[in-house]
Amino acid sequence: MMRIGLIRERKTPPDTRVALTPKQCANLMQQYPGMTIVVEPSPNRCYTDDEYRAEGITIQEDLSDCDVLLGIKEVKIDYLIPGKTYFFFSHTKKKQPYNQKLMQALIEKKIRMIDYECLTHIDEQRILGFGLYAGIVGAHNGLLTYGKKTGTYQLPAAHEVGSYEDMLKAYEQAIIPNIKIVVTGSGKVAAGILDVMTQLDIESVEPEDFLTHQYDYPVYTHLKGAALYARKDNDLFHRDDFHANPEAYKCLFSQYVSQTDILMNGIYWDEKIARLFEKQDILRNDWRISVISDITCDVDGSVPINVGASTIADPVYGINRKTQEKEVAFQPNKEVIDVMAVDNLPNELPRDASQYFGVHFEKFVLSELLKEESDIIRRATICEDGKLTSHYEYLSDYAYA
Ligand SMILES: NC(=O)c1ccc[n+]([C@@H]2O[C@H](COP(=O)([O-])OP(=O)(O)OC[C@H]3O[C@@H](n4cnc5c(N)ncnc54)[C@H](O)[C@@H]3O)[C@@H](O)[C@H]2O)c1
């Protein structure tokens, strides 16, 4: 017997995504007769309370009779119910200062905190995330921006269209000019970007050909691993060594800046990893990139001209190549590079993103949760019974302060 509650998102602005769609809830209750799923009402969720009711799901304010509570973003401390098992993105595993109080409250309230971000397969690949839809929306926004900046074609904004299916209908009319696109990354974001490239019939070409050929149709090349990084001492690339010693590697992107119209950035990045280019590179005479869709979206990170996250309502800003100052976007000249830096891209297609998330939650996580013992759940449990679990003891000074 397990009672699962879908909690209401309370951050401002409210996140509209949800861990399970109405249909997924109904299917799970049918599949597992001992399981009940109830939903806390919400005026903002991308699936309405009525859509849950229509599938026979109970809407209830008080979730204290549930065993497991599923959210998306950090739960406000006052709303944490002591002793429960919670799943959400807690953003505590890197000792994020802004969530230290939340971490301490999880300990105090003896909550079993299972963080979606920490659910991994044995090889450390993440199981759950919204990266695919970040990649899809980020690629779409990059193309939309290029069309608007150059006046060559128009695409509707993803959040105006509302679903990926309808976005694909818009692609049937879109004629993309003979541009060259670089896609970076090796995870779920990159998979989403590549999906859009395929849907728009943009041809894939090898990195060497991309650098040396011009094409009379739109093309992209996908840079990851050895095509993007090489050891400084011997020019080789080994994935495990790169993950362990990123400082020993240089980035090979610089040769692409003279051959690329749009950069779609979907890499994993941290401060030890070389940037794709340096700020002063945008002054190069051979600089060609006019749009950067920085889906990775670290401020002053792998894309050093990311000067801050933008919003779904106002997703793009310009960066003047000479002054490096922010300017209005979509100016039809080469002196301003347009940067798309939305950091909550999946919220543009929240119904698709939630559906995708729910499928993976059901497939890889729920079955583990129902087991007596699960390595996947154990590895992702940050704390329980008022203590950090052994995997997360490194958080002691942060969690018990
Ligand atoms: N803008 C947005 O709305 C948005 C949404 C989701 C994700 N993102 C960002 O996009 C980036 C990529 O996300 P993703 O979903 O593709 O990630 P992912 O976990 O699916 O893939 C990450 C990839 O990076 C590789 N990698 C390289 N060095 C690594 C290291 N030191 N540690 C871990 N992995 C390493 C992994 O092997 C993996 O292939 C992240 O920075 C993420 O924060 C942005």
The ligand as an SDF file (V2000), in Angstrom:
LIG
                    3D

 44 48  0  0  0  0  0  0  0  0999 V2000
   18.4570   26.3060  -19.7420 N   0  0  0  0  0  0  0  0  0  0  0  0
   17.7130   25.3710  -19.1770 C   0  0  0  0  0  0  0  0  0  0  0  0
   16.4990   25.5510  -18.9950 O   0  0  0  0  0  0  0  0  0  0  0  0
   18.3220   24.0450  -18.8150 C   0  0  0  0  0  0  0  0  0  0  0  0
   17.4860   22.9590  -18.5310 C   0  0  0  0  0  0  0  0  0  0  0  0
   18.0770   21.7130  -18.2750 C   0  0  0  0  0  0  0  0  0  0  0  0
   19.4640   21.6060  -18.2500 C   0  0  0  0  0  0  0  0  0  0  0  0
   20.2380   22.6970  -18.4570 N   0  0  0  0  0  0  0  0  0  0  0  0
   21.7080   22.6150  -18.3940 C   0  0  0  0  0  0  0  0  0  0  0  0
   22.2080   21.9790  -19.5590 O   0  0  0  0  0  0  0  0  0  0  0  0
   23.4220   21.2850  -19.2550 C   0  0  0  0  0  0  0  0  0  0  0  0
   23.3870   19.8760  -19.8070 C   0  0  0  0  0  0  0  0  0  0  0  0
   22.2890   19.1770  -19.2200 O   0  0  0  0  0  0  0  0  0  0  0  0
   21.8950   17.6700  -19.6380 P   0  0  0  0  0  0  0  0  0  0  0  0
   20.4810   17.4860  -19.2010 O   0  0  0  0  0  0  0  0  0  0  0  0
   22.2420   17.4210  -21.0470 O   0  0  0  0  0  0  0  0  0  0  0  0
   22.8320   16.8450  -18.7040 O   0  0  0  0  0  0  0  0  0  0  0  0
   23.0550   15.2530  -18.7160 P   0  0  0  0  0  0  0  0  0  0  0  0
   23.2740   14.8550  -17.3150 O   0  0  0  0  0  0  0  0  0  0  0  0
   21.9910   14.5730  -19.5180 O   0  0  0  0  0  0  0  0  0  0  0  0
   24.3850   15.1040  -19.5490 O   0  0  0  0  0  0  0  0  0  0  0  0
   25.6050   15.6440  -19.1150 C   0  0  0  0  0  0  0  0  0  0  0  0
   26.6650   15.1130  -20.0350 C   0  0  0  0  0  0  0  0  0  0  0  0
   27.8770   15.7760  -19.7090 O   0  0  0  0  0  0  0  0  0  0  0  0
   28.9030   14.8130  -19.5500 C   0  0  0  0  0  0  0  0  0  0  0  0
   29.8810   15.3160  -18.5620 N   0  0  0  0  0  0  0  0  0  0  0  0
   31.0250   15.8780  -18.8660 C   0  0  0  0  0  0  0  0  0  0  0  0
   31.7270   16.1940  -17.7950 N   0  0  0  0  0  0  0  0  0  0  0  0
   31.0170   15.8490  -16.7610 C   0  0  0  0  0  0  0  0  0  0  0  0
   31.2280   15.9210  -15.3700 C   0  0  0  0  0  0  0  0  0  0  0  0
   32.3540   16.4000  -14.8260 N   0  0  0  0  0  0  0  0  0  0  0  0
   30.2410   15.5050  -14.5680 N   0  0  0  0  0  0  0  0  0  0  0  0
   29.1020   15.0290  -15.0950 C   0  0  0  0  0  0  0  0  0  0  0  0
   28.8560   14.9120  -16.4190 N   0  0  0  0  0  0  0  0  0  0  0  0
   29.8160   15.3200  -17.2430 C   0  0  0  0  0  0  0  0  0  0  0  0
   28.1870   13.5380  -19.1260 C   0  0  0  0  0  0  0  0  0  0  0  0
   28.9080   12.4060  -19.5080 O   0  0  0  0  0  0  0  0  0  0  0  0
   26.8880   13.6270  -19.8860 C   0  0  0  0  0  0  0  0  0  0  0  0
   26.9970   13.0410  -21.1660 O   0  0  0  0  0  0  0  0  0  0  0  0
   23.5590   21.3570  -17.7330 C   0  0  0  0  0  0  0  0  0  0  0  0
   24.4820   22.3820  -17.4270 O   0  0  0  0  0  0  0  0  0  0  0  0
   22.1880   21.7480  -17.2470 C   0  0  0  0  0  0  0  0  0  0  0  0
   22.2380   22.5070  -16.0400 O   0  0  0  0  0  0  0  0  0  0  0  0
   19.6920   23.9070  -18.7540 C   0  0  0  0  0  0  0  0  0  0  0  0
  1  2  1  0
  2  3  2  0
  2  4  1  0
  4  5  1  0
  4 44  2  0
  5  6  2  0
  6  7  1  0
  7  8  2  0
  8  9  1  0
  8 44  1  0
  9 10  1  0
  9 42  1  0
 10 11  1  0
 11 12  1  0
 11 40  1  0
 12 13  1  0
 13 14  1  0
 14 15  2  0
 14 16  1  0
 14 17  1  0
 17 18  1  0
 18 19  2  0
 18 20  1  0
 18 21  1  0
 21 22  1  0
 22 23  1  0
 23 24  1  0
 23 38  1  0
 24 25  1  0
 25 26  1  0
 25 36  1  0
 26 27  1  0
 26 35  1  0
 27 28  2  0
 28 29  1  0
 29 30  1  0
 29 35  2  0
 30 31  1  0
 30 32  2  0
 32 33  1  0
 33 34  2  0
 34 35  1  0
 36 37  1  0
 36 38  1  0
 38 39  1  0
 40 41  1  0
 40 42  1  0
 42 43  1  0
M  CHG  2   8   1  16  -1
M  END
$$$$
